[in-house]
Amino acid sequence: MSKTTETKEIFAVYKQNVNRCFDEAEKNVAQCLQAVTNLQQEYATACKNTIENAISMQQEYASRTGLSTNVPSAYFKIVNDATEEIVKTGSVQSKAVLATIDAIRQNVKTFNDNTKSFSDMNANILQSWFSAWTPTRN
């Protein structure tokens, strides 16, 4: 019984396995990002509902006990101004994060675009080294 063994060039095997790993990683990353997004949305909804329920409970308690809930208009201005600043800060922070992520993405894209050039340059350097040490035949 003869056993045939398939011989493959090692770099082809490396490439094939690296591609398999990255293909699987791309699928996993997409699934994880979706799961994290869903979790964040659920968490935000839970926080909002918890706060709204706490306010409703406090309002009910104040109403049943006869506590006055009237406050000076200056207080409303302070609360509204503070909320406005919090919203503005969140917006600025979000824009800064998105700009940073975009800059990083551009840098990675530039690196990726230049990888072929670096590889070609290294191949040319290697060729020149070999040329210097390889005798020429006349």
C-alpha positions in Angstrom: 0.0 0.0 0.0 1.6 3.2 -1.1 1.1 6.4 0.8 1.2 9.6 -1.1 2.2 12.7 0.8 1.3 16.1 -0.6 4.2 18.5 -0.5 3.4 22.1 -0.1 5.7 25.1 0.0 5.9 26.4 3.5 5.1 30.0 2.7 1.9 28.9 0.9 0.9 27.0 4.0 1.6 30.1 6.1 -0.4 32.3 3.9 -3.4 29.9 3.8 -3.4 29.6 7.6 -3.0 33.3 8.2 -5.9 34.0 5.8 -8.1 31.5 7.6 -7.3 33.1 10.9 -8.0 36.6 9.7 -11.2 35.5 7.9 -12.5 34.0 11.2 -11.3 37.0 13.2 -13.3 39.4 10.9 -16.4 37.3 11.5 -15.9 37.2 15.2 -15.1 40.9 15.5 -18.3 41.8 13.6 -20.4 39.6 15.9 -18.7 41.0 19.0 -19.2 44.6 18.0 -22.9 43.9 17.3 -23.3 42.2 20.7 -21.5 45.1 22.5 -23.8 47.6 20.6 -26.9 45.7 21.7 -25.6 45.5 25.3 -24.9 49.2 25.4 -28.4 50.0 24.1 -30.0 47.7 26.6 -27.9 49.2 29.4 -28.8 52.8 28.4 -32.5 51.8 28.3 -32.3 50.2 31.7 -30.6 53.3 33.2 -33.2 55.6 31.7 -36.1 53.5 32.9 -34.6 53.2 36.4 -34.2 56.9 36.7 -37.6 57.6 35.3 -39.1 55.1 37.7 -37.2 56.6 40.7 -38.5 60.1 39.7 -42.1 58.8 39.4 -41.8 57.1 42.8 -40.4 60.3 44.4 -43.2 62.3 42.8 -45.8 59.9 44.1 -44.3 60.0 47.6 -44.2 63.8 47.6 -47.8 64.0 46.3 -49.2 61.6 49.0 -47.3 63.2 51.8 -48.3 66.7 50.8 -44.7 67.9 50.4 -44.4 71.1 48.3 -42.5 70.5 45.0 -42.5 74.2 44.0 -39.0 75.7 43.7 -37.8 79.1 42.7 -37.4 79.7 38.9 -33.7 80.3 39.4 -33.3 76.6 40.4 -34.9 75.6 37.0 -32.4 77.8 35.2 -29.5 76.3 37.0 -30.7 72.7 36.3 -31.4 73.5 32.6 -28.1 75.3 32.2 -26.2 72.4 33.8 -28.0 69.9 31.5 -27.2 72.0 28.4 -23.5 72.0 29.4 -23.5 68.2 29.9 -25.1 67.7 26.5 -22.6 70.0 24.8 -19.7 68.3 26.6 -20.9 64.9 25.4 -21.3 66.1 21.9 -17.8 67.6 21.8 -16.3 64.4 23.3 -18.1 62.3 20.8 -16.8 64.4 17.9 -13.3 64.2 19.3 -13.5 60.4 19.6 -14.9 60.1 16.1 -12.1 62.4 14.7 -9.5 60.4 16.5 -10.8 57.1 15.3 -11.0 58.4 11.7 -7.4 59.7 12.0 -6.2 56.2 13.2 -8.2 54.5 10.4 -6.5 56.8 7.9 -3.0 56.0 9.4 -3.7 52.3 9.2 -5.0 52.7 5.6 -1.8 54.6 4.7 0.3 51.9 6.3 -1.6 49.2 4.4 -1.2 51.1 1.1 2.5 51.4 1.7 3.1 47.8 2.7 3.5 46.7 -0.9 6.0 49.5 -1.6 8.0 48.5 1.5 8.0 44.9 0.5 9.2 45.8 -3.1 11.9 48.0 -1.6 13.1 45.2 0.7 13.1 42.8 -2.3 15.2 45.2 -4.3 17.7 45.7 -1.4 17.9 41.9 -1.0 18.5 41.5 -4.7 21.3 44.1 -4.7 23.0 42.3 -1.8 22.8 39.0 -3.6 24.1 40.7 -6.8 27.1 42.0 -4.9 28.1 38.6 -3.6 27.1 36.4 -6.6 29.8 36.0 -9.2 28.9 37.0 -12.7 29.5 34.5 -15.5 30.9 35.8 -18.8 
